Amino acid sequence: MTRFWITTGVLALITASIVLPCTIISGKTKDNIVWAGNNEDFYFDFNTYLNVLPSEGDLLGAVSFTYGTPDSFIQGGFNEAGLFFDFNALPAIPESDWKEWGKRKTFPEGDQALVEHILRRCSTVQDVINLTKEYEMHLTNAQIHLADKEGNLAAINESGIRISNNPFLVSTNFNIFTRGPADGGTPCWRYPIAERMFKEREVNLETIRDILDATQQPRFVGTIYSNVINLTTGDAYNYYAGDFKNPYHFNLKEMLKQGKKSHLWRSLFPDAPIVQIWETYLMKGSKAAVEHYRKIQDGIPQERRSETLRHVFSSCILHENKYANAKVFFDEWLEVNTGKDTITNFYQGLVHLTNGDVNMARKSFASQIQADETGAEEKISSLSAAKAYLDKLNGEKPAGANIRFELRGHQDAKFVCVAGIGWVPVSNFLLKRELGWSADFALPAGKHHYAFLVDGKMVFDPTNPEKEEIDTEDGKMTMNVIVVK
C-alpha cells in the first residue's frame, strides 16, 4: 500500500482550510506525578506504528510514533528520561509573528534529524528549549507540546516559547499564544472541554483518558490512536480508534528490554472489531469484509458502528486509493448511518468523484453546501472544502493559480489526481478534457515532487524527464520534479 503523503509537501490544496486536529494534554499531581496524553487525529490510517528504540551508547531508550513506515517522520514519543512531546497542526503563523527567524542554524541533516535528536538525547523540557534556541524547527504551521517527569510543561512555535505556570497544559489546533478568535486564534471546541475537566478533577490516569475521550474526533477526520503516559513511572496506556475501554498497557523499561521493534498499532488490538474488518479486507476483499462486519456488528456498541465503517471507507479513498472498494464500504455505511452524519453528502461526493460520476459528485457537494449554510455542524464544518470541490468541478481556478498539471490520454480512466503535493491526493484531482486530464493549482515557490494517480495506480509525467528519489512517509520513492518560481 502506498500513502503518498510527502513529509516535505505542502498542505492539500483543497483540504488546507480544515486544520487537521490533535489534542495534547499534560499535567502534574499534587505529589508530583506527571501525566501526558494525546489524540492522534487524521484521516483514519491503518498503517501507523509504535516503534521501540532501546538505548544505545549515549542514545536514550524511547518509543516513537510514525505513519507509513517505522522510519518515517516522528509524530511524537517519549523516552526513558521522562520527556514527552507531540505536535499540533496550526493555521499558518503570519511572518510578522515569527520570532528569531533567520537567527538560528539549520540542524545538520534537517528537521527530522532534529526531532530524532530531541527524542534520543534530550532529558528535560529545558533541554529542548535550549536546542530550539540554537536550531530552527520551522514551526510555521505547527507547535510542539513538551512535558517532562519533573513537571515542566511547555509549547513552542514560531511565535515563541510558552512555559506553563499552571499544573496542566492543553494544546489543540490554534497558536498557544492566543486563546481564541478575539485575539487572532482559531476557535476550537476541544480546548475549553479539556481545560474545564482539568480544573474540576485531579490529574490522574482516568482524567487524562476521559479528556481524550471527550475530545476525540467524531467525523470527517478520526482519532486513530491515543496515549496516556505516566512520565514518572514510564507506564503507558494506549487506545485505538477511539475505544477507551480496552487499553494496551506497557511499561517503557520492560518494553525496551525486548530490543528494537516496530509494532503496527492495529496489531496491538487484534480483538478490536475495526481491526478484524480491515484484516479481512486485506486478505479477502471489501465484500468479504462487509460480510464480516455484519457477523460481528452486534458486538460493536451502537454508537460506534457507523464510525467503524466510516474509518474503513475513508481509508480506502484517502490512503489506499482503492475507490471501488471504498464504495462498497460506503454503501454499507449509509445503511448503518441512515443520514445522521451531517457531512454525509460530502462523503457521497468523494465516492461519486473517485468512481467517475462527476455529475452526481456536483450534486452531492452542492447539497452539502446547502446543508452547511442552513445549519452548519458546530464542531466540524465541511462547508469550505465542499465549496472548493464544487468550484473546481465547475472549472473555476483556485486563487493564486500558478501551475497547470496535465496528463494526456487515459480517456477510459474514472479518476486522475496528483500525488505528492499534499497530505491526501484525492483533493488534487484533475478534470477530464478532450485530450486527457488537467487542472490548475496554486503552489508556493520552490521544488515540488509529484506523480499522477490514474484510478489509484502511479503514473509518471511522460512530458517531464526530471525525477528524484526522495524520502516519503512510505520510505524512499521516485517521483517527478518541478520547480515553481
C-alpha positions as CSV (number, residue, x, y, z in Angstrom):
1,M,0.0,0.0,0.0
2,T,1.3,3.5,-0.9
3,R,0.2,6.5,1.1
4,F,1.8,9.3,-1.0
5,W,2.0,11.6,2.0
6,I,5.2,13.5,1.3
7,T,6.7,14.8,4.6
8,T,8.1,17.9,3.0
9,G,5.0,18.6,0.9
10,V,2.6,21.5,1.3
11,L,-0.9,21.0,2.7
12,A,-3.5,19.5,0.4
13,L,-4.8,22.4,-1.7
14,I,-8.5,21.9,-1.1
15,T,-8.5,20.5,2.4
16,A,-6.0,23.0,3.8
17,S,-8.8,25.0,5.3
18,I,-9.5,22.2,7.7
19,V,-6.7,22.1,10.1
20,L,-6.1,18.5,11.0
21,P,-6.7,18.2,14.7
22,C,-4.8,16.7,17.6
23,T,-5.5,17.2,21.3
24,I,-2.4,17.2,23.5
25,I,-2.5,17.5,27.3
26,S,-0.2,17.2,30.2
27,G,-0.4,17.8,34.0
28,K,1.2,17.0,37.4
29,T,-0.4,15.8,40.6
30,K,0.0,17.4,44.0
31,D,2.5,14.7,44.8
32,N,4.4,15.5,41.5
33,I,3.3,12.5,39.4
34,V,3.4,13.8,35.8
35,W,1.0,12.6,33.1
36,A,0.8,13.3,29.4
37,G,-1.6,12.3,26.7
38,N,-2.5,12.8,23.1
39,N,-5.1,12.0,20.4
40,E,-3.5,11.4,17.0
41,D,-6.2,12.7,14.7
42,F,-6.0,12.4,10.9
43,Y,-7.9,10.9,8.0
44,F,-8.1,7.4,9.5
45,D,-5.0,5.4,8.6
46,F,-4.4,1.8,9.5
47,N,-0.7,2.0,8.8
48,T,0.6,3.8,11.9
49,Y,3.5,2.5,14.0
50,L,4.7,2.3,17.6
51,N,8.4,1.9,17.5
52,V,10.6,0.7,20.3
53,L,14.1,2.2,20.3
54,P,16.4,0.7,23.0
55,S,19.2,2.8,24.5
56,E,22.5,2.6,22.6
57,G,25.7,4.4,23.6
58,D,24.6,7.9,24.6
59,L,21.2,7.5,22.9
60,L,18.2,7.3,25.3
61,G,15.8,4.4,25.1
62,A,12.4,5.7,23.7
63,V,9.2,4.9,21.9
64,S,8.3,6.9,18.8
65,F,5.0,7.1,16.8
66,T,5.1,7.2,13.0
67,Y,2.9,6.9,9.9
68,G,3.5,4.7,6.9
69,T,6.8,3.2,7.9
70,P,8.8,2.8,11.2
71,D,11.5,5.2,9.8
72,S,9.3,8.0,8.6
73,F,8.9,11.4,10.3
74,I,8.4,11.1,14.1
75,Q,4.9,12.4,15.0
76,G,5.6,12.1,18.8
77,G,7.0,10.0,21.5
78,F,8.6,9.7,24.9
79,N,11.9,8.5,26.4
80,E,13.3,6.8,29.4
81,A,14.4,10.1,30.9
82,G,10.7,11.0,31.2
83,L,10.5,13.5,28.3
84,F,7.3,13.6,26.2
85,F,6.5,15.5,23.0
86,D,3.8,15.7,20.3
87,F,2.9,18.1,17.6
88,N,-0.3,20.2,16.9
89,A,-1.0,21.4,13.3
90,L,-1.8,25.1,13.1
91,P,-3.1,27.6,10.6
92,A,0.0,29.2,9.1
93,I,1.6,31.7,11.5
94,P,2.0,35.1,9.8
95,E,5.5,36.1,9.0
96,S,5.1,39.2,11.2
97,D,4.7,36.9,14.2
98,W,7.8,34.8,13.6
99,K,10.3,35.3,16.4
100,E,14.0,34.9,15.9
101,W,13.6,33.7,12.3
102,G,16.9,33.6,10.5
103,K,18.9,33.9,13.7
104,R,19.1,30.2,14.3
105,K,21.1,27.5,12.4
106,T,19.5,24.7,10.4
107,F,20.1,21.4,12.2
108,P,22.5,19.0,10.4
109,E,20.6,16.6,8.2
110,G,17.4,18.6,8.6
111,D,14.2,18.8,10.8
112,Q,13.7,15.0,11.0
113,A,17.1,14.6,12.5
114,L,16.4,17.4,14.9
115,V,13.2,15.6,16.1
116,E,15.1,12.4,16.5
117,H,17.8,14.2,18.5
118,I,15.1,15.5,20.9
119,L,13.7,12.0,21.4
120,R,17.0,10.2,21.9
121,R,19.3,12.9,23.5
122,C,17.1,15.4,25.4
123,S,16.0,14.6,29.0
124,T,14.1,17.7,30.0
125,V,11.9,20.4,28.6
126,Q,14.7,22.9,29.2
127,D,17.0,20.7,27.0
128,V,14.6,21.1,24.1
129,I,14.2,24.8,24.7
130,N,18.0,25.3,24.6
131,L,18.1,23.2,21.4
132,T,15.4,25.2,19.7
133,K,17.1,28.5,20.7
134,E,20.1,27.3,18.7
135,Y,18.4,25.5,15.8
136,E,15.4,26.4,13.7
137,M,12.5,23.9,13.8
138,H,10.5,25.6,11.1
139,L,7.3,25.5,13.1
140,T,5.4,28.0,10.9
141,N,2.2,25.8,10.8
142,A,2.7,23.6,13.9
143,Q,3.7,23.7,17.5
144,I,5.4,21.2,19.8
145,H,3.9,20.3,23.2
146,L,6.5,19.2,25.8
147,A,6.4,17.7,29.2
148,D,9.0,16.0,31.5
149,K,8.8,14.0,34.7
150,E,9.9,16.9,36.7
151,G,6.6,18.6,35.9
152,N,7.9,21.1,33.4
153,L,5.2,21.8,30.7
154,A,5.7,24.0,27.6
155,A,4.8,24.6,24.0
156,I,6.9,26.1,21.2
157,N,6.1,27.5,17.8
158,E,7.4,30.3,15.6
159,S,5.7,32.9,17.9
160,G,7.9,31.9,20.8
161,I,8.1,29.6,23.8
162,R,5.4,29.3,26.4
163,I,6.2,27.7,29.7
164,S,3.1,26.8,31.7
165,N,2.7,28.3,35.2
166,N,-0.3,26.0,35.8
167,P,-0.2,22.4,36.9
168,F,-1.6,21.4,33.5
169,L,-1.2,22.4,29.8
170,V,-3.6,22.0,26.9
171,S,-2.8,22.5,23.2
172,T,-5.1,22.0,20.3
173,N,-5.0,23.5,16.8
174,F,-4.5,27.1,17.4
175,N,-1.5,29.1,18.3
176,I,-0.8,28.6,22.1
177,F,0.0,32.3,22.3
178,T,-3.7,33.1,21.6
179,R,-6.8,31.9,23.3
180,G,-9.4,32.2,20.5
181,P,-10.8,34.2,17.7
182,A,-10.9,37.5,19.6
183,D,-7.1,37.8,19.6
184,G,-6.3,36.0,16.3
185,G,-6.6,32.4,17.3
186,T,-8.8,29.7,15.7
187,P,-11.9,28.7,17.7
188,C,-11.7,25.1,18.9
189,W,-14.4,23.2,20.7
190,R,-11.9,20.8,22.3
191,Y,-9.8,23.3,24.2
192,P,-12.4,24.5,26.7
193,I,-13.6,20.9,27.4
194,A,-10.0,19.8,28.3
195,E,-9.3,23.0,30.4
196,R,-12.6,22.7,32.3
197,M,-12.0,19.0,33.1
198,F,-8.5,19.7,34.4
199,K,-9.9,22.4,36.7
200,E,-12.7,20.2,38.0
201,R,-10.7,16.9,38.6
202,E,-7.5,15.6,40.0
203,V,-4.8,14.8,37.4
204,N,-4.5,11.0,37.0
205,L,-4.9,8.3,34.5
206,E,-8.7,8.5,34.5
207,T,-8.8,12.2,34.0
208,I,-6.3,12.2,31.1
209,R,-8.2,9.3,29.5
210,D,-11.6,10.9,29.9
211,I,-10.3,14.2,28.4
212,L,-9.0,12.4,25.4
213,D,-12.3,10.5,25.1
214,A,-14.3,13.7,25.3
215,T,-12.2,15.4,22.6
216,Q,-11.8,12.6,20.1
217,Q,-12.9,13.4,16.6
218,P,-16.5,12.3,15.8
219,R,-16.4,12.7,12.0
220,F,-14.5,13.7,8.8
221,V,-11.1,13.0,10.4
222,G,-10.9,10.4,13.1
223,T,-8.9,9.7,16.2
224,I,-6.5,6.9,15.1
225,Y,-4.7,6.2,18.4
226,S,-4.4,7.8,21.8
227,N,-1.8,7.6,24.5
228,V,-1.9,8.2,28.3
229,I,1.6,8.2,29.7
230,N,2.8,8.3,33.3
231,L,6.2,10.1,32.8
232,T,7.2,9.4,36.4
233,T,6.9,5.6,36.1
234,G,7.1,5.0,32.4
235,D,3.7,3.3,32.2
236,A,1.8,3.8,29.0
237,Y,-1.9,3.1,28.3
238,N,-2.7,3.1,24.6
239,Y,-6.0,3.1,22.9
240,Y,-7.1,2.5,19.3
241,A,-9.8,4.0,17.0
242,G,-11.4,6.0,19.9
243,D,-12.1,2.9,22.0
244,F,-11.1,4.0,25.6
245,K,-12.5,0.9,27.2
246,N,-9.8,-1.6,26.0
247,P,-6.3,-0.3,26.6
248,Y,-3.0,-1.8,25.7
249,H,-0.6,-1.2,28.6
250,F,3.2,-1.4,28.8
251,N,6.0,-0.1,31.0
252,L,8.8,1.6,29.0
253,K,11.6,0.0,31.0
254,E,10.2,-3.5,30.3
255,M,9.4,-2.8,26.7
256,L,12.9,-1.6,26.0
257,K,14.3,-5.0,27.2
258,Q,12.6,-6.6,24.1
259,G,15.0,-4.8,21.8
260,K,14.4,-2.7,18.7
261,K,11.0,-3.5,17.3
262,S,8.2,-1.8,15.4
263,H,4.5,-2.6,16.0
264,L,1.7,-1.7,13.7
265,W,-0.8,0.0,16.1
266,R,-3.6,-2.2,14.9
267,S,-1.6,-5.4,15.7
268,L,-1.7,-4.4,19.4
269,F,-5.5,-4.6,19.2
270,P,-6.3,-7.9,17.4
271,D,-9.7,-8.3,19.0
272,A,-10.9,-4.8,18.0
273,P,-13.8,-5.1,15.5
274,I,-12.3,-2.4,13.3
275,V,-9.0,-4.3,13.1
276,Q,-10.8,-7.6,12.3
277,I,-12.7,-5.9,9.5
278,W,-9.6,-4.3,8.0
279,E,-7.6,-7.5,8.1
280,T,-10.5,-9.4,6.4
281,Y,-10.5,-6.7,3.7
282,L,-6.7,-7.1,3.1
283,M,-7.0,-10.9,2.9
284,K,-10.3,-11.4,1.2
285,G,-11.5,-8.1,-0.2
286,S,-14.2,-5.5,0.5
287,K,-17.3,-7.6,0.1
288,A,-15.9,-10.3,2.5
289,A,-15.0,-7.5,5.0
290,V,-18.6,-6.2,4.9
291,E,-19.9,-9.7,5.5
292,H,-17.6,-10.0,8.5
293,Y,-18.9,-6.7,9.8
294,R,-22.4,-8.0,9.6
295,K,-21.5,-11.0,11.6
296,I,-19.8,-9.1,14.4
297,Q,-21.9,-5.9,14.4
298,D,-23.9,-6.9,17.5
299,G,-20.7,-6.9,19.4
300,I,-19.9,-3.3,18.4
301,P,-21.5,-0.6,20.5
302,Q,-24.4,1.0,18.6
303,E,-22.8,4.4,18.7
304,R,-19.5,3.1,17.1
305,R,-20.9,1.1,14.2
306,S,-21.2,4.0,11.9
307,E,-17.8,5.3,12.8
308,T,-16.1,1.9,12.3
309,L,-17.3,1.7,8.7
310,R,-16.5,5.4,8.1
311,H,-12.9,4.8,9.1
312,V,-12.7,1.9,6.7
313,F,-14.2,3.6,3.6
314,S,-12.3,6.8,4.2
315,S,-9.0,4.9,4.5
316,C,-9.7,3.2,1.1
317,I,-10.3,6.6,-0.6
318,L,-7.7,8.8,1.1
319,H,-4.8,6.4,1.8
320,E,-5.3,3.2,-0.2
321,N,-6.5,4.9,-3.3
322,K,-8.9,2.0,-3.8
323,Y,-12.0,3.8,-4.9
324,A,-14.3,0.9,-5.9
325,N,-13.6,-0.8,-2.6
326,A,-14.4,2.4,-0.8
327,K,-17.8,2.5,-2.5
328,V,-18.6,-1.0,-1.1
329,F,-17.9,0.1,2.4
330,F,-19.6,3.5,1.9
331,D,-22.8,1.8,0.7
332,E,-22.8,-0.3,3.9
333,W,-22.1,2.8,6.0
334,L,-25.1,4.5,4.5
335,E,-27.3,1.7,5.7
336,V,-25.9,2.0,9.2
337,N,-25.7,5.7,9.4
338,T,-29.1,6.5,7.9
339,G,-28.1,10.1,7.1
340,K,-27.3,11.0,10.7
341,D,-23.8,12.3,9.9
342,T,-24.0,16.0,8.9
343,I,-21.4,15.6,6.2
344,T,-22.9,12.5,4.5
345,N,-23.3,14.4,1.2
346,F,-19.6,15.4,1.3
347,Y,-18.6,11.7,1.7
348,Q,-21.0,10.8,-1.1
349,G,-19.4,13.4,-3.3
350,L,-16.0,11.9,-2.8
351,V,-17.3,8.4,-3.6
352,H,-19.0,9.6,-6.8
353,L,-16.0,11.7,-7.9
354,T,-13.4,8.9,-7.4
355,N,-15.7,6.4,-9.2
356,G,-16.1,8.6,-12.2
357,D,-19.6,10.1,-11.7
358,V,-18.8,13.8,-11.9
359,N,-22.4,15.0,-12.3
360,M,-23.5,13.2,-9.1
361,A,-20.4,14.5,-7.3
362,R,-21.5,18.0,-8.2
363,K,-25.0,17.4,-6.8
364,S,-23.6,15.9,-3.6
365,F,-21.2,18.8,-2.9
366,A,-24.0,21.3,-3.7
367,S,-26.3,19.5,-1.2
368,Q,-23.6,19.6,1.4
369,I,-23.1,23.3,0.9
370,Q,-26.8,24.0,1.2
371,A,-27.0,21.9,4.4
372,D,-23.9,23.6,6.0
373,E,-25.2,27.1,5.1
374,T,-28.6,26.4,6.7
375,G,-27.4,24.5,9.8
376,A,-23.6,24.0,9.9
377,E,-22.3,21.4,12.2
378,E,-20.9,23.2,15.3
379,K,-17.9,21.0,15.8
380,I,-16.6,20.5,12.2
381,S,-17.9,22.2,9.1
382,S,-17.2,20.8,5.7
383,L,-18.5,24.0,4.0
384,S,-15.2,25.4,2.7
385,A,-14.0,22.0,1.5
386,A,-17.3,21.3,-0.3
387,K,-17.2,24.7,-1.9
388,A,-13.7,24.2,-3.1
389,Y,-14.5,20.8,-4.7
390,L,-17.6,22.2,-6.4
391,D,-15.8,25.3,-7.7
392,K,-13.1,23.1,-9.2
393,L,-15.6,20.7,-10.8
394,N,-17.3,23.8,-12.3
395,G,-14.0,24.8,-13.9
396,E,-13.0,27.7,-11.5
397,K,-9.3,28.3,-10.9
398,P,-8.0,28.5,-7.3
399,A,-6.9,31.9,-6.1
400,G,-3.2,32.4,-7.0
401,A,-3.1,29.6,-9.5
402,N,0.4,29.4,-11.0
403,I,0.8,26.0,-12.5
404,R,-1.2,23.5,-14.5
405,F,-0.7,19.8,-14.2
406,E,-1.7,17.9,-17.4
407,L,-1.7,14.2,-18.4
408,R,-2.6,13.3,-21.9
409,G,-4.6,10.2,-22.8
410,H,-6.1,7.8,-20.2
411,Q,-9.6,8.7,-21.5
412,D,-11.0,5.4,-20.1
413,A,-9.9,6.3,-16.6
414,K,-12.5,7.2,-14.0
415,F,-10.3,9.4,-11.8
416,V,-7.0,11.1,-12.1
417,C,-5.2,13.1,-9.4
418,V,-1.8,14.4,-8.4
419,A,0.1,12.7,-5.6
420,G,2.9,14.3,-3.6
421,I,1.7,17.9,-3.3
422,G,-0.4,17.4,-0.2
423,W,-1.5,15.2,2.6
424,V,-4.1,13.3,0.5
425,P,-4.0,13.1,-3.3
426,V,-7.8,12.9,-3.8
427,S,-8.2,16.6,-3.3
428,N,-5.7,17.3,-6.1
429,F,-7.9,15.9,-8.8
430,L,-7.7,16.7,-12.5
431,L,-10.6,17.4,-14.8
432,K,-11.3,15.2,-17.8
433,R,-10.6,17.1,-21.1
434,E,-10.8,16.3,-24.8
435,L,-7.2,15.1,-25.0
436,G,-6.7,13.9,-21.4
437,W,-6.8,15.4,-17.9
438,S,-5.7,18.7,-16.4
439,A,-6.3,21.3,-13.6
440,D,-4.7,24.5,-12.3
441,F,-3.1,24.7,-8.9
442,A,-1.6,27.3,-6.6
443,L,1.8,26.1,-5.3
444,P,4.4,28.1,-3.3
445,A,7.7,28.8,-4.9
446,G,10.3,26.1,-4.6
447,K,10.9,22.4,-5.6
448,H,7.9,20.0,-5.6
449,H,7.8,16.3,-6.2
450,Y,4.8,14.7,-7.8
451,A,3.3,11.8,-9.8
452,F,-0.1,11.1,-11.2
453,L,-2.5,8.5,-9.8
454,V,-4.7,7.0,-12.6
455,D,-7.5,5.1,-10.9
456,G,-5.2,4.6,-8.0
457,K,-2.1,3.5,-10.0
458,M,1.0,5.6,-10.1
459,V,2.0,7.1,-13.4
460,F,5.0,9.3,-14.1
461,D,4.6,12.5,-16.1
462,P,5.6,11.5,-19.6
463,T,6.5,15.1,-20.5
464,N,8.8,15.6,-17.6
465,P,12.1,13.6,-17.6
466,E,13.2,15.1,-14.3
467,K,12.9,12.6,-11.4
468,E,14.4,12.2,-8.0
469,E,14.3,9.6,-5.3
470,I,13.0,11.1,-2.1
471,D,12.0,10.1,1.5
472,T,8.3,9.9,2.0
473,E,6.0,8.5,4.7
474,D,6.3,5.2,3.0
475,G,10.1,5.1,2.6
476,K,12.1,6.1,-0.5
477,M,10.1,6.8,-3.7
478,T,11.0,8.1,-7.1
479,M,8.8,11.0,-8.3
480,N,8.8,13.7,-10.9
481,V,10.3,17.1,-10.0
482,I,9.0,20.5,-10.8
483,V,10.3,23.9,-9.6
484,V,7.9,26.8,-9.1
485,K,9.4,30.2,-9.3
